């Protein structure tokens, strides 16, 4: 079980670290605290990058429609995609991130 001493919160991950012997393998990550002036280096057997859909990736379809309104969390900028791309991951399906059932007069991503 993961003990409380192994749970870190409010750490912004900035880089994935590759294994020196196998550059295609992720061996850890570097991040910094968003509350304190601290840098963290994590060693890991496996790394999972999961952050959901990025906000503001595409412009609204018409002028003025959707400006100032956003479906995804505004702080999710897609930086986790950058981590994976810099580490050598091949990315695909960016044009198809989420399809949500639309309701009449509702606001959400076009899908």
Backbone bond lengths (Angstrom), bond angles and torsions (degrees), N, CA, C in turn:
res aa  C-N    CA-C-N  psi(-1)  N-CA   C-N-CA  omega(-1)  CA-C   N-CA-C  phi
1 X - - - 1.465 - - 1.524 109.46 -
2 X 1.315 115.06 148.93 1.459 120.77 178.06 1.521 108.05 -80.75
3 X 1.319 116.11 120.80 1.455 120.01 178.48 1.515 111.18 -81.35
4 X 1.322 115.23 161.96 1.469 120.71 -179.36 1.527 111.75 -58.67
5 X 1.338 117.03 -30.26 1.465 121.14 179.79 1.528 112.05 -69.41
6 X 1.326 117.60 -13.42 1.463 121.86 -179.98 1.523 113.46 -104.30
7 X 1.316 117.70 12.67 1.460 121.91 178.54 1.525 108.21 -107.55
8 X 1.318 115.72 122.39 1.462 121.38 179.81 1.521 108.15 -116.28
9 X 1.311 116.61 131.55 1.459 120.88 179.75 1.520 110.13 -119.40
10 X 1.331 115.30 154.81 1.458 123.27 177.21 1.533 112.54 58.61
11 X 1.336 113.95 43.89 1.463 121.18 174.84 1.526 107.11 -111.31
12 X 1.322 117.06 123.14 1.465 122.51 177.94 1.524 107.43 -92.47
13 X 1.315 116.32 113.91 1.460 120.52 -178.98 1.531 109.19 -78.28
14 X 1.325 115.77 129.74 1.462 119.76 -175.70 1.527 113.80 -111.30
15 X 1.331 117.94 -25.99 1.464 120.60 -178.58 1.527 110.11 -148.87
16 X 1.322 115.94 144.59 1.457 121.24 168.53 1.519 107.67 -95.25
17 X 1.320 116.53 144.16 1.462 121.70 -178.82 1.523 109.34 -105.03
18 X 1.325 116.36 131.77 1.459 120.34 178.35 1.520 109.97 -94.37
19 X 1.309 115.65 155.32 1.456 122.71 178.89 1.526 108.69 -70.76
20 X 1.329 117.45 135.72 1.465 121.61 -179.06 1.531 111.69 -63.41
21 X 1.333 117.44 -34.13 1.461 121.30 -178.48 1.524 112.73 -85.08
22 X 1.329 116.50 -26.41 1.469 121.39 -178.84 1.528 108.92 -136.64
23 X 1.330 118.17 92.40 1.470 121.46 -175.75 1.526 114.77 -61.87
24 X 1.337 118.20 -13.26 1.464 120.39 177.77 1.530 111.97 -87.27
25 X 1.320 116.95 -3.77 1.463 121.64 -178.75 1.526 109.88 -105.95
26 X 1.337 116.25 132.53 1.465 121.61 176.78 1.525 108.25 -84.27
27 X 1.326 116.70 128.88 1.464 121.68 -176.20 1.523 112.86 -112.89
28 X 1.321 117.77 -3.65 1.461 120.02 -179.78 1.514 111.37 166.89
29 X 1.327 114.43 -164.49 1.468 119.75 -177.86 1.523 110.23 -154.55
30 X 1.324 115.04 157.82 1.467 122.63 175.34 1.519 107.44 -117.99
31 X 1.315 115.75 138.96 1.456 120.28 178.24 1.517 110.85 -151.98
32 X 1.322 115.58 172.80 1.466 119.37 177.88 1.519 109.52 -134.79
33 X 1.319 114.62 152.48 1.458 120.76 179.12 1.519 109.43 -72.65
34 X 1.322 116.24 139.12 1.462 119.71 176.63 1.527 111.00 -88.22
35 X 1.325 117.55 -1.47 1.462 121.73 -179.66 1.526 113.86 -115.99
36 X 1.325 116.91 -26.06 1.464 121.19 -176.51 1.524 109.32 -130.55
37 X 1.322 117.77 157.66 1.472 119.62 177.48 1.534 111.20 -80.28
38 X 1.340 116.63 69.31 1.463 122.03 -178.66 1.523 110.05 -130.41
39 X 1.335 115.12 144.29 1.460 122.20 174.71 1.525 107.43 -113.23
40 X 1.328 116.19 138.38 1.458 121.69 -178.66 1.521 109.67 -118.67
41 X 1.335 115.82 138.40 1.460 122.21 173.62 1.527 106.51 -121.22
42 X 1.325 116.11 121.71 1.456 121.81 -178.06 1.521 109.88 -111.35
43 X 1.327 116.25 130.59 1.461 122.44 172.36 1.525 106.53 -97.87
44 X 1.331 117.11 137.41 1.463 118.95 -175.16 1.521 111.61 -146.99
45 X 1.331 115.54 147.74 1.466 121.13 172.87 1.523 110.25 -78.35
46 X 1.330 115.88 -30.18 1.465 121.96 179.41 1.524 108.68 -148.68
47 X 1.318 116.42 148.80 1.465 122.00 179.11 1.523 108.14 -128.79
48 X 1.325 116.08 132.04 1.461 121.74 176.28 1.523 107.72 -112.92
49 X 1.308 117.16 123.50 1.464 121.98 175.76 1.522 107.58 -102.49
50 X 1.317 116.51 111.41 1.465 121.28 -178.79 1.519 108.54 -141.27
51 X 1.318 116.60 112.25 1.460 119.02 -177.71 1.516 113.19 -139.33
52 X 1.307 118.71 2.83 1.457 119.91 178.97 1.517 112.77 76.94
53 X 1.321 115.34 -174.35 1.461 121.40 -178.06 1.515 112.15 -73.55
54 X 1.298 116.84 141.37 1.461 121.92 179.81 1.524 110.85 -80.69
55 X 1.309 115.86 147.74 1.467 121.95 -178.30 1.526 111.13 -90.67
56 X 1.316 116.00 147.12 1.459 121.23 172.67 1.510 115.18 68.00
57 X 1.322 117.78 22.81 1.461 120.17 -179.07 1.524 110.84 -70.90
58 X 1.328 116.33 -40.41 1.460 121.32 -178.06 1.521 110.55 -114.09
59 X 1.330 116.29 149.95 1.469 120.89 176.55 1.525 110.11 -78.66
60 X 1.351 116.79 155.61 1.471 119.39 174.41 1.531 110.22 -61.73
61 X 1.328 116.62 156.81 1.468 121.21 -177.68 1.522 113.23 -68.83
62 X 1.322 117.78 -34.63 1.460 119.20 -178.53 1.524 110.10 -124.30
63 X 1.317 116.09 157.19 1.456 121.35 -179.12 1.519 109.41 -62.50
64 X 1.306 116.71 128.01 1.458 121.26 177.78 1.514 114.46 86.57
65 X 1.329 118.05 -22.71 1.465 120.11 -179.46 1.521 109.10 -76.40
66 X 1.293 115.94 122.33 1.452 120.01 175.62 1.512 115.65 84.36
67 X 1.320 118.51 -4.54 1.462 119.16 -179.86 1.526 109.53 -66.60
68 X 1.300 116.43 129.89 1.458 120.67 -179.36 1.513 113.63 83.95
69 X 1.328 116.81 -10.71 1.466 120.31 176.25 1.523 107.70 -110.40
70 X 1.303 115.88 144.40 1.457 118.47 -176.31 1.525 109.33 -145.83
71 X 1.321 116.90 142.11 1.456 121.48 -178.00 1.525 110.89 -86.00
72 X 1.309 116.83 -47.94 1.459 120.78 -179.22 1.526 110.36 -82.50
73 X 1.324 115.27 168.33 1.466 120.05 178.22 1.528 109.33 -62.71
74 X 1.343 119.07 126.50 1.466 120.83 -174.61 1.525 114.24 -64.58
75 X 1.323 118.35 -20.62 1.463 120.45 -179.90 1.523 111.95 -85.21
76 X 1.329 118.61 -7.54 1.457 121.44 178.35 1.524 108.45 -88.49
77 X 1.309 115.80 94.79 1.463 122.04 -172.18 1.526 114.27 -90.79
78 X 1.319 117.17 -3.65 1.460 119.67 -177.37 1.516 113.19 91.56
79 X 1.321 117.70 12.88 1.461 120.34 -177.49 1.527 112.79 -64.09
80 X 1.334 117.96 -24.65 1.467 119.19 177.55 1.530 110.21 -65.98
81 X 1.341 117.43 -30.53 1.464 119.78 175.21 1.530 109.62 -63.68
82 X 1.319 116.44 -41.09 1.469 121.34 178.90 1.523 110.59 -60.23
83 X 1.325 117.23 -42.61 1.465 120.65 179.44 1.522 110.72 -57.03
84 X 1.313 115.81 -47.66 1.465 119.98 -176.58 1.529 111.82 -69.21
85 X 1.324 117.22 -40.43 1.470 120.73 179.46 1.522 110.31 -64.43
86 X 1.341 117.63 -43.90 1.465 120.65 178.72 1.526 111.93 -63.35
87 X 1.332 116.75 -30.06 1.463 120.63 179.74 1.527 112.03 -81.78
88 X 1.344 117.21 -4.50 1.456 120.59 175.39 1.511 115.90 105.56
89 X 1.326 118.20 6.59 1.466 120.35 179.60 1.523 110.43 -69.54
90 X 1.318 115.81 145.44 1.456 120.98 173.47 1.518 107.19 -95.15
91 X 1.312 116.59 124.57 1.459 121.69 -175.10 1.530 109.81 -104.46
92 X 1.325 115.58 149.45 1.461 121.07 176.28 1.519 109.53 -152.09
93 X 1.324 115.95 170.12 1.467 123.00 176.31 1.530 113.86 65.82
94 X 1.309 118.93 29.35 1.463 120.30 177.97 1.527 112.00 -69.56
95 X 1.321 116.76 -24.31 1.456 118.98 179.60 1.528 111.50 -77.25
96 X 1.310 117.71 -12.09 1.468 121.55 -177.69 1.530 108.08 -126.46
97 X 1.326 116.40 83.32 1.459 120.08 -175.59 1.515 112.73 -94.61
98 X 1.329 117.61 -38.70 1.459 120.94 -175.57 1.518 109.02 -163.34
99 X 1.302 116.36 136.75 1.457 120.36 173.81 1.516 107.09 -121.89
100 X 1.306 115.92 119.84 1.461 122.03 -178.14 1.522 108.44 -115.26
101 X 1.320 116.78 140.44 1.463 120.06 175.08 1.521 108.31 -63.65
102 X 1.333 117.16 129.30 1.463 121.68 -178.13 1.514 110.18 -92.38
103 X 1.308 116.73 139.25 1.454 123.19 176.07 1.520 108.96 -106.24
104 X 1.309 117.39 149.36 1.463 121.14 179.15 1.523 109.41 -57.46
105 X 1.321 116.31 133.26 1.463 124.44 179.90 1.527 113.01 62.40
106 X 1.303 117.81 15.81 1.465 120.75 177.30 1.514 110.16 -91.05
107 X 1.308 116.77 165.45 1.459 120.35 177.78 1.516 108.49 -122.45
108 X 1.292 116.91 129.82 1.455 121.69 179.23 1.511 109.04 -172.38
109 X 1.322 116.87 -178.88 1.459 118.94 -179.40 1.525 110.61 -66.89
110 X 1.301 115.60 145.63 1.462 120.02 177.72 1.516 107.30 -74.65
111 X 1.312 117.59 129.90 1.455 118.73 -177.19 1.451 114.10 -146.25
